[in-house]
Amino acid sequence: MGDSLKVQRLVASNSPDVYTQVLTSQCIAKILKPATFQHGFQPGKLVPYSYGAGEMILSRRDTAEWVRWTSDAVLLVLELPDSALQAVAQATGADRIEIEGTPRFEDKRVAALIEAVEQEQADGFPSGRLYLDGIGQALAAAVTQVRGVLRKPLRSYSGALTPPQLRRVTEYIHERIDEDMSVMQLAETVQLSPAYFSQMFQRSTGYAPHQFVIRTRIQRAKEMLITSERKIIEVALACGFETSQHFARVFQKLCNVTPSEFRRQARLP
């Protein structure tokens, strides 16, 4: 998925061995079952930690660390895209961001975002890159606010897209409604950074980019259900949904009826 948020499930085994690691990406790990490990910045000075399911670790990027797992462990590891961190830096006027890692990380916003990623993963990532882009940007901003070192504090965005900018973006979305779009692609149409574009777009439309795209797809689907004889799965694919199940779930959430019920009701005399 390019420079989108990367998600992987890792399994660590209880071992007497100490190993060193240097993570080149900014990662957040969620412990999926109770586990214990030892951690330190020198092999002879390790500190023990005990975790319950759901607790988090925020990595130290580009830093040599020594680790020994003293129990079996299962972790969900999220790798934040560099583009999201760079966008936060650009938006704040900072040259770069340094994240202060910690073996025990607590933040309700980050925990909620990770739960959203877990649900998306369980469903097979049906919402595509655009949704993961949004989650990656939100995670980068949240982590930066809590554990980031910047030259300037985070500032609020102001203003909105100009009418020509908004028209270019919406035309791009309509023309590629059946494709898996990314925030970066949408931002490039108006030559803005992804994070700044997302804020400006939401101020202009009232929706985050992925929400707007979903609603545009559903509107297109409603038109097709009324004016064509295509099967439900054909309508779903033509509107950018990977499966008929995901299409039906989103359609019912937004329209309070299933696609089949909507078609039947729309054609009643």
C-alpha positions as CSV (number, residue, x, y, z in Angstrom):
1,M,0.0,0.0,0.0
2,G,2.9,2.3,-0.7
3,D,3.4,5.0,1.9
4,S,0.3,4.1,3.8
5,L,0.1,2.9,7.4
6,K,1.6,-0.6,7.6
7,V,0.1,-3.2,10.0
8,Q,1.5,-6.6,10.9
9,R,1.0,-9.2,13.6
10,L,4.2,-10.4,15.3
11,V,4.9,-13.3,17.6
12,A,7.8,-13.3,20.0
13,S,8.9,-16.4,22.0
14,N,10.2,-16.8,25.5
15,S,14.0,-17.0,25.2
16,P,17.1,-16.7,27.4
17,D,18.9,-14.8,24.6
18,V,19.2,-11.0,24.5
19,Y,19.1,-9.5,21.1
20,T,19.6,-6.0,19.8
21,Q,17.3,-4.1,17.4
22,V,17.4,-0.7,15.6
23,L,14.0,0.3,14.2
24,T,14.3,2.6,11.2
25,S,10.6,3.4,11.2
26,Q,8.4,4.9,13.9
27,C,6.3,2.1,15.3
28,I,3.6,1.6,17.9
29,A,3.0,-1.9,19.2
30,K,-0.1,-3.1,21.0
31,I,0.2,-6.2,23.2
32,L,-2.5,-8.7,22.3
33,K,-2.1,-11.1,25.2
34,P,-0.4,-10.7,28.6
35,A,3.4,-10.8,28.2
36,T,6.7,-9.9,30.0
37,F,10.0,-8.7,28.5
38,Q,13.2,-7.0,29.5
39,H,14.4,-3.8,27.8
40,G,17.4,-1.5,28.0
41,F,20.0,0.5,26.1
42,Q,22.9,-1.7,27.3
43,P,22.9,-5.5,27.2
44,G,23.8,-5.7,30.9
45,K,21.2,-3.2,32.1
46,L,17.8,-4.5,31.3
47,V,14.6,-3.4,33.0
48,P,11.7,-5.9,33.3
49,Y,8.2,-4.9,32.1
50,S,4.9,-6.7,32.5
51,Y,2.0,-6.1,30.1
52,G,-1.6,-6.8,30.0
53,A,-3.6,-7.3,26.8
54,G,-4.2,-3.9,25.2
55,E,-1.2,-2.0,26.6
56,M,1.1,-0.2,24.1
57,I,4.8,0.3,23.4
58,L,6.0,3.4,21.5
59,S,9.4,2.6,19.8
60,R,12.5,4.7,19.8
61,R,13.4,5.2,16.2
62,D,17.0,4.8,15.0
63,T,18.2,3.8,18.5
64,A,20.0,0.6,19.5
65,E,17.9,-1.3,22.0
66,W,18.5,-4.6,23.8
67,V,15.5,-6.9,24.3
68,R,14.7,-10.2,25.9
69,W,11.2,-11.7,25.9
70,T,10.6,-13.6,29.1
71,S,7.3,-15.0,27.9
72,D,5.6,-15.7,24.6
73,A,4.0,-12.6,23.2
74,V,1.7,-11.6,20.3
75,L,1.9,-8.0,19.2
76,L,0.1,-5.8,16.6
77,V,2.7,-3.5,15.2
78,L,1.8,-0.3,13.3
79,E,4.5,1.4,11.3
80,L,3.7,5.1,10.8
81,P,4.4,6.4,7.2
82,D,7.2,9.0,7.0
83,S,4.9,11.1,4.8
84,A,2.4,11.5,7.7
85,L,5.2,12.5,10.2
86,Q,6.7,14.9,7.6
87,A,3.3,16.5,7.0
88,V,2.8,17.2,10.7
89,A,6.3,18.8,10.7
90,Q,5.5,20.9,7.7
91,A,2.2,22.0,9.2
92,T,3.8,23.1,12.4
93,G,6.8,24.8,10.7
94,A,9.2,22.4,12.3
95,D,12.3,21.0,10.4
96,R,11.7,17.5,11.8
97,I,9.9,15.6,14.5
98,E,11.6,13.5,17.1
99,I,9.4,11.0,19.0
100,E,10.3,10.2,22.5
101,G,9.7,6.4,22.7
102,T,8.6,4.7,25.9
103,P,8.1,1.0,26.8
104,R,4.8,1.9,28.4
105,F,2.7,4.2,26.3
106,E,-0.8,5.4,27.2
107,D,-3.1,7.6,25.1
108,K,-6.9,7.1,24.7
109,R,-6.9,8.7,21.2
110,V,-4.1,6.4,19.9
111,A,-5.8,3.4,21.5
112,A,-9.1,4.2,19.8
113,L,-7.4,4.6,16.4
114,I,-5.6,1.3,16.8
115,E,-8.9,-0.4,17.6
116,A,-10.3,1.1,14.3
117,V,-7.3,-0.4,12.4
118,E,-7.9,-3.8,14.1
119,Q,-11.5,-3.8,12.9
120,E,-10.5,-2.8,9.4
121,Q,-7.9,-5.6,9.4
122,A,-10.4,-8.1,10.7
123,D,-12.7,-7.1,7.8
124,G,-9.9,-7.6,5.2
125,F,-9.1,-3.9,4.7
126,P,-12.2,-3.2,2.6
127,S,-12.0,0.6,2.8
128,G,-8.7,0.7,1.0
129,R,-5.7,3.0,1.1
130,L,-7.7,6.2,1.7
131,Y,-8.9,5.0,5.1
132,L,-5.5,3.8,6.2
133,D,-4.0,7.1,5.0
134,G,-6.4,9.0,7.3
135,I,-5.7,6.7,10.3
136,G,-1.9,7.1,9.7
137,Q,-2.2,10.9,9.6
138,A,-4.3,10.9,12.8
139,L,-1.9,8.6,14.6
140,A,1.1,10.7,13.5
141,A,-0.6,13.9,14.8
142,A,-1.7,12.2,18.1
143,V,1.7,10.7,18.9
144,T,3.4,14.0,18.0
145,Q,1.2,15.9,20.4
146,V,1.9,13.5,23.3
147,R,5.5,12.4,22.7
148,G,6.9,14.6,19.9
149,V,9.7,17.2,20.1
150,L,9.0,20.1,17.7
151,R,10.4,23.6,17.4
152,K,6.9,25.0,17.4
153,P,3.7,23.7,19.0
154,L,0.9,22.2,16.9
155,R,-1.3,24.9,15.5
156,S,-4.8,24.9,14.3
157,Y,-5.6,24.9,10.6
158,S,-7.7,27.7,9.1
159,G,-9.4,28.4,5.9
160,A,-10.8,26.0,3.3
161,L,-10.2,24.9,-0.3
162,T,-11.1,27.5,-3.0
163,P,-14.0,26.6,-5.2
164,P,-11.7,25.7,-8.1
165,Q,-9.6,23.5,-5.8
166,L,-12.7,21.7,-4.5
167,R,-14.0,21.2,-8.0
168,R,-10.8,19.6,-9.2
169,V,-10.8,17.2,-6.2
170,T,-14.4,16.2,-6.5
171,E,-14.1,15.7,-10.3
172,Y,-11.0,13.5,-9.7
173,I,-13.0,11.4,-7.2
174,H,-16.0,11.0,-9.5
175,E,-13.8,10.0,-12.5
176,R,-12.0,7.3,-10.4
177,I,-14.9,6.2,-8.1
178,D,-14.1,2.6,-8.8
179,E,-10.4,2.9,-7.9
180,D,-8.5,2.6,-4.6
181,M,-7.5,6.3,-4.1
182,S,-5.1,7.7,-1.5
183,V,-5.0,11.0,0.3
184,M,-1.7,11.7,-1.4
185,Q,-3.3,11.4,-4.8
186,L,-6.1,13.7,-3.9
187,A,-3.8,16.2,-2.3
188,E,-1.6,16.3,-5.5
189,T,-4.6,17.5,-7.5
190,V,-4.4,20.8,-5.7
191,Q,-0.7,20.7,-4.8
192,L,-1.0,20.6,-1.0
193,S,0.6,18.3,1.6
194,P,-1.7,15.3,2.5
195,A,-2.2,16.5,6.1
196,Y,-3.0,20.1,5.2
197,F,-5.2,19.0,2.4
198,S,-7.2,16.7,4.7
199,Q,-7.9,19.5,7.1
200,M,-8.8,22.0,4.3
201,F,-11.0,19.4,2.6
202,Q,-12.9,18.6,5.8
203,R,-13.5,22.3,6.4
204,S,-14.8,22.6,2.9
205,T,-17.1,19.6,2.8
206,G,-17.8,18.7,6.5
207,Y,-16.3,15.2,5.8
208,A,-12.9,13.6,6.0
209,P,-11.7,12.5,2.5
210,H,-12.4,8.8,3.0
211,Q,-15.9,9.7,4.4
212,F,-16.6,11.9,1.4
213,V,-15.5,9.2,-1.0
214,I,-17.7,6.6,0.7
215,R,-20.7,8.8,0.5
216,T,-20.0,9.6,-3.2
217,R,-19.7,5.9,-3.9
218,I,-23.1,5.2,-2.2
219,Q,-24.7,8.1,-4.2
220,R,-23.4,6.6,-7.4
221,A,-24.6,3.2,-6.3
222,K,-28.1,4.5,-5.6
223,E,-28.3,6.0,-9.1
224,M,-27.1,2.7,-10.7
225,L,-29.6,0.6,-8.6
226,I,-32.5,2.7,-9.9
227,T,-31.4,3.2,-13.6
228,S,-29.7,-0.1,-14.4
229,E,-30.3,-3.9,-14.2
230,R,-26.9,-4.7,-12.9
231,K,-26.5,-7.3,-10.1
232,I,-25.7,-6.0,-6.6
233,I,-22.1,-7.3,-6.9
234,E,-21.6,-5.5,-10.2
235,V,-22.9,-2.2,-8.7
236,A,-20.6,-2.7,-5.8
237,L,-17.5,-3.2,-7.9
238,A,-18.3,-0.4,-10.2
239,C,-18.5,2.0,-7.2
240,G,-15.2,1.0,-5.7
241,F,-16.3,-1.6,-3.1
242,E,-14.2,-4.8,-3.0
243,T,-17.0,-7.1,-1.9
244,S,-20.8,-7.1,-1.9
245,Q,-20.8,-7.7,1.8
246,H,-18.8,-4.5,2.5
247,F,-21.0,-2.6,0.1
248,A,-24.2,-3.9,1.7
249,R,-22.9,-3.0,5.2
250,V,-21.9,0.5,4.3
251,F,-25.1,1.1,2.2
252,Q,-27.4,0.0,5.1
253,K,-25.5,2.2,7.6
254,L,-25.9,5.3,5.5
255,C,-29.3,4.6,3.9
256,N,-31.0,2.5,6.6
257,V,-32.0,-0.1,4.0
258,T,-30.1,-2.8,2.1
259,P,-29.3,-2.2,-1.6
260,S,-32.0,-4.7,-2.6
261,E,-34.6,-3.1,-0.5
262,F,-33.6,0.4,-1.8
263,R,-34.0,-0.9,-5.4
264,R,-37.3,-2.4,-4.7
265,Q,-38.7,0.6,-2.9
266,A,-37.4,3.0,-5.6
267,R,-39.2,1.1,-8.3
268,L,-42.6,0.9,-6.6
269,P,-45.3,2.6,-8.7
